[in-house]
């Protein structure tokens, strides 16, 4: 929907202030401001009055980007598209100009894919490391040492690529939020096809994956399943568990971010809060950052010094749980 953007454009084109337009429509200036930021929409009679006032159709006002039509008609002072100034983030009254929902939706689609792949690669890197560690159990001498080192190198490379993606898309998201602090909510509610069913399937997948790990390690430990080397077999089972978990968690992250497309109001409240963060928000971010850095340090130290790559990966989920508890406590305290 382009009504917020079009209304601001048409009003400025006709050199009408918000106060003048409010007076013509017999509404308050605050109402006009909310229409232009997408916080509210005009009632039907006001929409028709706006169409008459600006000589546009109702469909054109609501569903067509009239600013593009103006540029194509040659009304710009310069035909070079690079010279066109970007849309302002605030009007003359200081109110944020609402971004069209389609722009926000496109951004969320790219952001969710990038972050999901980054998270997937971190867990997948640990799975590769555990598998190589398991293979080293049937090797001897230098070959075993080299294989263990390769496992450490593999997890570092996976984490490096994941970190690149997380930082890249994280920074893009921060830039987007600064440029588009307010997004116009679509008149027709946005939905994600089969969201609940997909989330339920992925959560069930986690439980099934855990059951698989417990059963297989128990069968190996009790010698019901006989192997060449029990430690190697346990590592392979754990590696398979982590590989499946990587895709499940990646899917959960993707769907979780996609969920934000449904609640544009929550996005607008979040950006407003980030522009004016509380002391609790700053403390939460700092503490969680320290927790995850500590988890990474523990994992690398146990892996390189004691060759405990297999149990050391537990540091990451434990760190995530600790962060979740910290956020929950601080959020309750700040309410």
TAJO-V936447 format. One record per residue. N is the residue number from 1. SS is DSSP state (h for helix, s for strand, l for the rest). PSI is psi in degrees with one decimal (NA if undefined). OMEGA is omega in whole degrees, -180 to 180 (none if undefined). Layout:
# TAJO-V936447
((N,SS,PSI,OMEGA) (N,SS,PSI,OMEGA))
This chain:
# TAJO-V936447
((1,l,136.7,-175) (2,l,11.4,-172) (3,h,-41.3,-178) (4,h,-47.9,-179) (5,h,-43.0,-179) (6,h,-40.2,-178) (7,h,-44.0,179) (8,h,-41.1,-180) (9,h,-47.6,-178) (10,h,-39.7,-180) (11,h,-43.4,-180) (12,h,-34.1,178) (13,h,-38.2,180) (14,l,3.6,179) (15,l,48.1,178) (16,l,130.8,178) (17,l,166.5,177) (18,h,-36.1,179) (19,h,-41.8,-180) (20,h,-44.4,-179) (21,h,-39.3,179) (22,h,-39.4,-180) (23,h,-39.7,180) (24,h,-34.0,-177) (25,h,-1.8,180) (26,l,45.8,176) (27,l,174.8,179) (28,l,157.9,177) (29,h,-33.7,179) (30,h,-34.5,179) (31,h,-44.0,179) (32,h,-42.3,179) (33,h,-42.5,179) (34,h,-34.8,177) (35,h,-41.2,-176) (36,h,-17.7,177) (37,h,-5.4,180) (38,l,5.7,179) (39,l,-23.4,179) (40,l,165.6,-180) (41,l,146.0,180) (42,l,149.5,174) (43,l,168.0,-173) (44,h,-44.3,-179) (45,h,-33.3,179) (46,h,-34.9,177) (47,h,-45.0,179) (48,h,-37.9,178) (49,h,-38.9,178) (50,h,-40.0,178) (51,h,-42.5,178) (52,h,-41.1,-176) (53,h,-40.7,-176) (54,h,2.3,178) (55,l,49.6,177) (56,l,159.6,178) (57,l,161.1,179) (58,h,-41.0,179) (59,h,-39.7,179) (60,h,-40.1,-180) (61,h,-37.6,-173) (62,h,-32.2,-170) (63,h,-0.7,-178) (64,l,136.0,176) (65,l,96.8,-176) (66,h,-21.9,179) (67,h,-33.3,178) (68,h,-38.2,178) (69,h,-34.3,179) (70,h,-39.3,-179) (71,h,-43.4,-179) (72,h,-29.4,-180) (73,l,-6.6,177) (74,l,17.0,-179) (75,l,-10.6,178) (76,l,147.9,179) (77,l,-17.3,-178) (78,l,127.0,-179) (79,l,-10.0,178) (80,l,118.2,-176) (81,h,-26.0,-180) (82,h,-18.1,-178) (83,h,-6.9,-179) (84,l,126.9,-178) (85,l,143.8,178) (86,l,157.5,179) (87,l,137.0,180) (88,l,152.8,178) (89,l,-9.2,178) (90,s,148.8,179) (91,l,-173.4,-176) (92,l,-13.9,178) (93,l,4.0,177) (94,l,2.1,-179) (95,l,139.2,180) (96,s,137.7,178) (97,l,128.9,-176) (98,l,135.7,176) (99,s,142.2,179) (100,l,142.2,-175) (101,h,-35.0,-178) (102,h,-34.3,177) (103,h,-43.7,178) (104,h,-43.2,-179) (105,h,-43.2,179) (106,h,-40.3,179) (107,h,-45.6,-179) (108,h,-37.5,179) (109,h,-45.6,180) (110,h,-41.7,-179) (111,h,-44.4,-178) (112,h,-38.6,179) (113,h,-45.2,-179) (114,h,-46.0,-179) (115,h,-40.6,180) (116,h,-43.2,179) (117,h,-39.4,178) (118,h,-46.2,179) (119,h,-42.5,179) (120,h,-44.0,-177) (121,h,-34.7,179) (122,h,-50.2,-178) (123,h,-37.1,180) (124,h,-35.7,177) (125,h,-40.6,177) (126,h,-38.6,179) (127,h,-43.0,178) (128,h,-42.0,179) (129,h,-44.7,-180) (130,h,-39.5,179) (131,h,-43.0,179) (132,h,-35.6,176) (133,h,-38.9,177) (134,h,-40.7,179) (135,h,-30.8,-178) (136,h,-19.3,-179) (137,l,-23.9,180) (138,l,4.7,177) (139,l,165.6,179) (140,l,156.2,174) (141,l,-136.8,-175) (142,h,-34.4,-179) (143,h,-41.3,179) (144,h,-42.1,180) (145,h,-43.5,-179) (146,h,-40.7,180) (147,h,-40.9,178) (148,h,-42.0,179) (149,h,-41.0,178) (150,h,-36.6,177) (151,h,-43.4,178) (152,h,-41.9,179) (153,h,-40.9,-179) (154,h,-46.5,-178) (155,h,-34.6,178) (156,h,-41.6,179) (157,h,-43.1,178) (158,h,-44.6,-180) (159,h,-35.2,179) (160,h,-46.1,178) (161,h,-41.5,179) (162,h,-42.4,180) (163,h,-39.8,178) (164,h,-47.0,-179) (165,h,-43.5,-178) (166,h,-42.9,180) (167,h,-44.1,-179) (168,h,-54.8,-177) (169,h,-28.0,175) (170,h,-43.9,178) (171,h,-38.2,177) (172,h,-38.4,179) (173,h,-41.8,178) (174,h,-41.5,178) (175,h,-39.9,179) (176,h,-43.3,-178) (177,h,-33.3,178) (178,h,-38.6,-179) (179,h,-27.7,-177) (180,l,69.0,-178) (181,l,-19.3,-180) (182,l,130.1,179) (183,s,134.5,179) (184,l,129.0,179) (185,l,136.3,178) (186,l,143.4,179) (187,l,-41.4,175) (188,l,120.7,-178) (189,l,133.2,179) (190,l,143.9,-180) (191,l,152.7,174) (192,l,120.0,-175) (193,l,122.9,176) (194,l,30.5,-176) (195,h,-50.6,-177) (196,h,-42.8,-179) (197,h,-39.5,-180) (198,h,-43.5,179) (199,h,-43.0,179) (200,h,-40.2,-180) (201,h,-41.0,-179) (202,h,-41.0,178) (203,h,-41.7,176) (204,h,-36.0,178) (205,h,-38.6,177) (206,h,-46.1,-179) (207,h,-43.2,179) (208,h,-39.6,179) (209,h,-41.3,178) (210,h,-42.6,178) (211,h,-41.5,177) (212,h,-45.1,-179) (213,h,-45.5,-178) (214,h,-45.8,-178) (215,h,-46.4,-176) (216,h,-43.3,179) (217,h,-33.8,178) (218,h,-43.1,179) (219,h,-37.0,178) (220,h,-42.9,-178) (221,h,-32.6,-180) (222,l,5.5,178) (223,l,16.4,173) (224,l,-39.1,171) (225,l,116.1,-178) (226,l,135.3,-178) (227,l,167.0,177) (228,l,-41.3,-179) (229,l,118.1,-176) (230,h,-38.8,180) (231,h,-42.5,178) (232,h,-45.5,-179) (233,h,-41.4,179) (234,h,-39.8,178) (235,h,-41.1,179) (236,h,-41.1,178) (237,h,-44.2,179) (238,h,-39.0,179) (239,h,-43.2,178) (240,h,-41.0,177) (241,h,-45.5,-179) (242,h,-37.6,180) (243,h,-45.3,177) (244,h,-42.0,180) (245,h,-35.3,-180) (246,h,-46.8,-179) (247,h,-34.3,178) (248,h,-47.5,180) (249,h,-40.6,176) (250,h,-41.1,178) (251,h,-39.5,178) (252,h,-41.8,178) (253,h,-44.2,180) (254,h,-49.2,-179) (255,h,-35.2,179) (256,h,-42.0,179) (257,h,-39.3,178) (258,h,-31.2,180) (259,h,-29.9,-178) (260,h,-18.0,178) (261,h,-25.7,-178) (262,l,-37.3,-176) (263,l,81.5,178) (264,h,-32.9,179) (265,h,-38.3,179) (266,h,-39.0,176) (267,h,-45.4,-180) (268,h,-39.3,178) (269,h,-37.3,-179) (270,h,-44.5,180) (271,h,-36.6,178) (272,h,-38.9,179) (273,h,-36.4,-180) (274,h,-29.6,177) (275,h,-24.3,178) (276,l,68.6,-176) (277,l,145.5,176) (278,l,168.6,178) (279,h,-35.2,179) (280,h,-38.9,178) (281,h,-41.7,-180) (282,h,-42.3,180) (283,h,-43.3,-180) (284,h,-46.2,-180) (285,h,-42.8,-179) (286,h,-44.0,-178) (287,h,-44.2,-180) (288,h,-37.2,176) (289,h,-43.3,179) (290,h,-39.1,-180) (291,h,-46.3,-178) (292,h,-33.1,174) (293,h,-40.1,177) (294,h,-42.1,179) (295,h,-42.0,178) (296,h,-42.4,180) (297,h,-42.1,179) (298,h,-43.7,-180) (299,h,-47.2,-178) (300,h,-40.0,-180) (301,h,-48.0,180) (302,h,-33.4,-179) (303,h,-50.9,-175) (304,h,-36.5,-176) (305,h,-47.5,-176) (306,h,-0.6,-178) (307,l,35.1,180) (308,l,51.7,-179) (309,h,-37.4,-175) (310,h,-54.3,-180) (311,h,-20.7,-173) (312,h,-24.6,-178) (313,l,-18.7,180) (314,h,-20.2,-179) (315,h,-33.6,-177) (316,h,-52.1,177) (317,h,-34.3,177) (318,h,-42.7,178) (319,h,-40.7,178) (320,h,-40.3,179) (321,h,-42.9,179) (322,h,-43.4,179) (323,h,-42.2,179) (324,h,-40.8,179) (325,h,-42.2,180) (326,h,-45.6,179) (327,h,-41.2,-179) (328,h,-44.5,-179) (329,h,-46.4,-177) (330,h,-36.0,178) (331,h,-41.3,178) (332,h,-41.0,-179) (333,h,-34.8,-176) (334,h,-9.7,180) (335,l,NA,none))
